Amino acid sequence: MKRIVFISEECHGFIGAASNFYKAKQFLLESGWVDEFWLFYPPGADKCIPIKQYFGENWQEKFLELSEDDFGDSFYFSEMDFLE
């Protein structure tokens, strides 16, 4: 038995699946759900700002380093068993 990560979004529901959390973040980038204009809520900030504005040119690398807690209410990740 393996684990799979399901990705969902509040308005759209289920949007994809990946083999782990890192791959789920890659999916969000490669599928266009997250781009340089994605609104990121920095820790301790009082408002959201575009992720590229916060992290700069290497925003995609920094995005891949985010923890599940950094996503707030933008995307939800849930693990489920998967029989291959």
C-alpha positions as a Markdown table, in Angstrom:
| # | Residue | x | y | z |
|---|---|---|---|---|
| 1 | Met | 0.0 | 0.0 | 0.0 |
| 2 | Lys | 1.3 | 3.5 | -0.8 |
| 3 | Arg | 0.2 | 7.0 | 0.1 |
| 4 | Ile | -1.0 | 9.6 | -2.4 |
| 5 | Val | -1.6 | 13.3 | -1.8 |
| 6 | Phe | -4.9 | 14.8 | -3.1 |
| 7 | Ile | -4.9 | 18.5 | -3.8 |
| 8 | Ser | -8.0 | 20.6 | -3.6 |
| 9 | Glu | -9.0 | 24.2 | -3.7 |
| 10 | Glu | -12.0 | 25.9 | -2.0 |
| 11 | Cys | -13.9 | 26.9 | -5.1 |
| 12 | His | -12.9 | 24.2 | -7.4 |
| 13 | Gly | -12.7 | 21.2 | -5.1 |
| 14 | Phe | -10.3 | 18.3 | -6.2 |
| 15 | Ile | -7.7 | 19.6 | -8.7 |
| 16 | Gly | -5.0 | 16.9 | -8.7 |
| 17 | Ala | -3.0 | 14.2 | -7.0 |
| 18 | Ala | 0.7 | 13.5 | -6.5 |
| 19 | Ser | 2.9 | 10.9 | -5.0 |
| 20 | Asn | 4.0 | 13.2 | -2.1 |
| 21 | Phe | 3.8 | 16.8 | -0.9 |
| 22 | Tyr | 6.8 | 18.0 | -2.9 |
| 23 | Lys | 5.3 | 16.6 | -6.1 |
| 24 | Ala | 2.0 | 18.2 | -5.2 |
| 25 | Lys | 3.7 | 21.6 | -5.1 |
| 26 | Gln | 5.3 | 20.8 | -8.5 |
| 27 | Phe | 1.9 | 20.0 | -9.8 |
| 28 | Leu | 0.6 | 23.4 | -8.7 |
| 29 | Leu | 3.4 | 25.1 | -10.6 |
| 30 | Glu | 3.4 | 23.0 | -13.8 |
| 31 | Ser | -0.4 | 23.0 | -14.1 |
| 32 | Gly | -0.6 | 26.8 | -13.8 |
| 33 | Trp | -2.6 | 26.9 | -10.5 |
| 34 | Val | 0.3 | 28.9 | -9.0 |
| 35 | Asp | 2.2 | 31.5 | -11.1 |
| 36 | Glu | 4.2 | 34.6 | -10.2 |
| 37 | Phe | 1.0 | 36.5 | -9.4 |
| 38 | Trp | -0.3 | 33.9 | -6.9 |
| 39 | Leu | -1.2 | 35.8 | -3.7 |
| 40 | Phe | 1.0 | 34.6 | -0.8 |
| 41 | Tyr | 0.3 | 35.5 | 2.8 |
| 42 | Pro | 3.8 | 35.9 | 4.4 |
| 43 | Pro | 4.2 | 34.9 | 8.0 |
| 44 | Gly | 3.4 | 37.9 | 10.3 |
| 45 | Ala | 2.1 | 40.0 | 7.4 |
| 46 | Asp | -1.3 | 41.7 | 7.5 |
| 47 | Lys | -2.1 | 41.2 | 3.8 |
| 48 | Cys | -1.4 | 39.0 | 0.8 |
| 49 | Ile | 1.1 | 39.9 | -1.9 |
| 50 | Pro | 2.2 | 38.3 | -5.2 |
| 51 | Ile | 4.7 | 35.5 | -4.5 |
| 52 | Lys | 7.3 | 36.9 | -6.9 |
| 53 | Gln | 7.1 | 40.2 | -5.2 |
| 54 | Tyr | 7.9 | 38.6 | -1.8 |
| 55 | Phe | 10.5 | 36.0 | -2.9 |
| 56 | Gly | 12.0 | 37.7 | -6.0 |
| 57 | Glu | 13.2 | 36.0 | -9.2 |
| 58 | Asn | 13.7 | 32.6 | -7.5 |
| 59 | Trp | 10.1 | 32.5 | -6.3 |
| 60 | Gln | 9.5 | 29.0 | -7.7 |
| 61 | Glu | 12.4 | 27.5 | -5.7 |
| 62 | Lys | 11.1 | 29.2 | -2.6 |
| 63 | Phe | 7.5 | 28.0 | -3.4 |
| 64 | Leu | 8.8 | 24.4 | -3.4 |
| 65 | Glu | 10.2 | 25.0 | 0.1 |
| 66 | Leu | 6.9 | 26.1 | 1.6 |
| 67 | Ser | 5.3 | 23.9 | 4.3 |
| 68 | Glu | 1.7 | 22.8 | 4.3 |
| 69 | Asp | 0.9 | 25.5 | 6.9 |
| 70 | Asp | 2.2 | 28.2 | 4.5 |
| 71 | Phe | -0.8 | 27.6 | 2.2 |
| 72 | Gly | -3.4 | 28.8 | 4.6 |
| 73 | Asp | -6.8 | 28.5 | 2.9 |
| 74 | Ser | -5.5 | 28.6 | -0.7 |
| 75 | Phe | -4.9 | 24.9 | -1.3 |
| 76 | Tyr | -5.7 | 21.8 | 0.8 |
| 77 | Phe | -3.6 | 18.6 | 0.9 |
| 78 | Ser | -4.8 | 15.3 | 2.2 |
| 79 | Glu | -3.1 | 11.9 | 2.1 |
| 80 | Met | -4.9 | 8.7 | 1.4 |
| 81 | Asp | -3.9 | 5.1 | 0.9 |
| 82 | Phe | -3.4 | 4.0 | -2.7 |
| 83 | Leu | -3.1 | 0.4 | -3.9 |
| 84 | Glu | -0.8 | 0.2 | -6.9 |
